Amino acid sequence: MSLARRKYAKLRTALAPICLAGCFLTLPASRALAADTIVIEGSTVTQRAIVDGDGGMVYIYTGGSFPAGTHLATFKFLFNFTGPQGNTSGYITPLLFIRQQSGNAIIYTLIGIGKWSAVELNADPQTILFDIVEGVKVPPNADCTFGFINAVVNSSGTQLANSPGTVDMDESTDAGEGVGGAGTTNSWAATAQAPFAIPLGTSFGVSGSGADYSFYDDTRTYSAQAAGIVVTP
């Protein structure tokens, strides 16, 4: 195992129990290696207006991106009240995308499928591990972002089960910066239809972009964020 991978493994071991307790931002300095950088992208995990009722939809954070070389570690979210379907449980599979310009549009192509988790209603933010089981594990450049699908997805991208929404959201983009700080926003996009399967290479974009699946015309904000570690060799 390379030095970088050994350092990442140590950092993740230190982060996991803290993240699972919902306190990622309060990592004690003594538990991290000072030369390495913790990166968080997305939006605050605070209560918002509603929870989606549609099942098996894909949601993508479009307000920022990870630095190249980020080792993804956790996915944090808030699911603290029921949506229109009344579900108190569901599924989340974290996803990794690369954004590319196509004419006047930006297309988001799936390059990494995470390990799915069953989740339940909880008054407090919850954290699951962001384990890539198929595809790119470490963003190769600064054009990669994350998202999720409310479904059980295997490594081939096939949905084995899905659920209505499990993350608080607003049907408009919240003002201000995302949790990534300067240069980021709270903008998220949602697919206008639920894809049956999302194998690597599946693309998403605005209507008319030529992507496999189109977004709704509006942008939203979801109470979700992803964290990782840029490891210094």
Secondary structure, DSSP 8 states (H G I E B T S, - for coil): --HHHHHHHHHHHHHHHHHHTT-GGG--GGGS-TTSEEEEEE------SEE---SS-EEEE-S--B-TTEEEEEEEE---S--TT--SEEEEEEEEEEEEEETTEEEEEEEEEE--EEEE--SS-EEEE--EEEE-SS-SSTTEEEEEESEEE-TT-BEEEE-S--SEEESS-BSS--TT-TT--B-EEEBSS--SB--TT-EEESTTS--SEEB-SS-BEESEEEEEEE---
